[in-house]
Amino acid sequence: MENNVKVQRQEGAKVCLMSPEQLRNKFPWINTEGVALASYGLEDEGWFDPWCLLQGLRRKVQSMGVLFCHGEVTRFISSSNRMETASGEEVTLKRIHEVHVKMDRSLEYQPVECAIVINAAGAWSGQIAELAGIGKGPPGTLQGTKLPVEPRKRYVYLWHCPQGPGLETPFVIDSSGAYFRREGLGNNYLGSCSPTEEEEPDPGNLEVDHGFFQDKVWPHLAQRVPAFETLKVRSAWAGYYDYNTFDQNGVVGPHPLVVNMYFATGFSGHGLQQAPAVGRAVAEMVLEGSFQTIDLNPFLFSRFYLGEKVQEHNII
């Protein structure tokens, strides 16, 4: 935690470290048993509605002339060239020229010519990458390295607790992984925690497991905030993380072999926080052409390659 705070301060964040005694003095409702240290953001902290932010960004780009078409990508049409690396390894470079998109409420597909494909399909980015042939080579090679992104289901619960923490309550993340924050002004709270690898729920549906809250979330909440012993769950929902199984961090940049497919995916639950910066970064990669060469090693999708400047083309 001390190392994390040091990095955050170097980047300009106003963060302080608090001893258990300081934590109790500032937030008397917290049980500090088992706490060695806490970090606390002093300014420019808060939360926002992700759906409202998304719709705001969408309306803005529509006002600038962007056209949204809702459909399912079913096929990529590409050309191939073979090359040899400095170590003598033969690899095949592919370039996508056309994407087939099946439109909603239609049996037909729409062929779309494109110069650049940006794979920002969230939890389904891995499936889209497979359609482009990524990961279909021999195991252990760059050609056989899949995009390590898959859907993971996560639950969020909303509960009511009249005796719960007051308006000064920050967003709290416990050492157990349980988290919560206030939701509005009516003594409502929102939170959950992530399951262990062994407890991962089936991502094939969005049904909520209320037993998970009772068995895995509530005990940690009640231990850290004794007032939550009397909470009552009011509602819950489930959603998807675009989970990067390699290191739970975002995959950003072009693929080394499918040279005009760029990634902006795999954020494993913190994509919204990074989205404005990642969107700008990918746009600059695509449009400016000031890229570095790429190291042809598995999983280094986030490096850049020596690209071409692209103008007046569709971007999928």
Helices and strands as residue ranges (DSSP letters): H 2-10, E 15-18, H 20-26, E 38-41, H 50-63, E 71-84, E 90-103, E 109-113, E 117-119, G 122-124, H 125-131, E 149-160, E 172-173, E 179-182, E 188-192, G 197-199, H 210-212, I 213-217, H 218-224, G 226-230, E 232-244, E 251-254, E 261-265, H 271-288
